[in-house]
Amino acid sequence: MVLKNLLTAAVAVSSLLHSATAILNLQSRTNLVAYYGQAPNQPRLRHICANDRFTNVIVLGFVNVFPERGKGGYPGTNFGNQCSAEVFKNKDGVETQLLSGCQNLIEDIPVCQEIGIKVLLSLGGGVGNYTVTNKRAGEKFADFLWGAFGPKTPEWGNGPRPFGDVVVDGFDFDIEHNESFGKNVIALSIEG
């Protein structure tokens, strides 16, 4: 009888631990960060967040083309199979590389955030075209990132918002090429 009660208690505690959400604690040494967005057959983000109770932060990859190298003066994005091939056009009607058909992410990012998982947007990646040649270009790029992926503001007006009203929790730099690209200017210029 004692063994049965101990086993029942162990199963109960185990199920409670498994169902607990992994909330980000900056003082912890056990936070888990995972990259998401580049696999060709990856499941939807909501499934990752709902079924992986140990990840504290999801980093979406990638903003892999910076505006100075992008079509139409916009940055370019790549999120694997989570967006369609539709892109935004700039003010002059020129097609850019900034994906506009990201309905899965629009629906799934809030699901992750509601259960306590932070969602960051990564700049760079293994295959990218990223350079920032001067301080002003870095500041403009930072303003673009904040307008497109930060809180919606009247100042941004009708500027592109790839995730609609959804706001990412922050930004990540995954710069894998030895190029001078002004990450310090971008990081210091992003509002928040």
C-alpha positions, 0 to 999 in steps of 0.5 A: 500500500505504501509503495502504491501511494509513493508511486501515485505521488511520484506520477502526480509530481512528474505530471505537474512538472511536465505540464509547467511552462518554462518561464524565462528567468534571467537569473537561472542557469537552465534557460533553454533557447531554440532557433526556429524557422529554417527547416523545410518540413518544420511543424508549426511554431504553436506545436513546438511551444505547446509540446516543449515545456523546457524551452524559454526562448524561441529565436525566429530565423531570419532577417537575412538580407539587410536594407542596403543589399535588399531589393527596393531598400527593404530587408529580406526575411526567410522563415522556411515553410512558415510563410508563403512567397508573397512579398511587400512592395515598397512605396514605389511599387518595387517588390522587396524580399520582405515576406508578407504571407506569414499567417502561420507566424501571425497566429502562432507567435501569440500562442507561444507568448501566452504560455510564457515563451519569449519570441525573438527575431534573429538578424543574420544567419548562415546564408545572408546578405547583411552589411550596414555601411554607416551609422545613418544606415544602421539607425534607419534599419533599426527604425525599420525593425522597430516599426515592422516588428515592434509595437504598432505606432501611428508614426509607422503608419502604413509601413510593412508589418510582416506579423501584423499586430503581433510584436516580437519580444526582442532581437538576436544577432546571428552574424556568421560572416566576418563583415563590418555591418554596424550591429552596435549601431543597430542594437543601440538604436532599436527603441525599447 
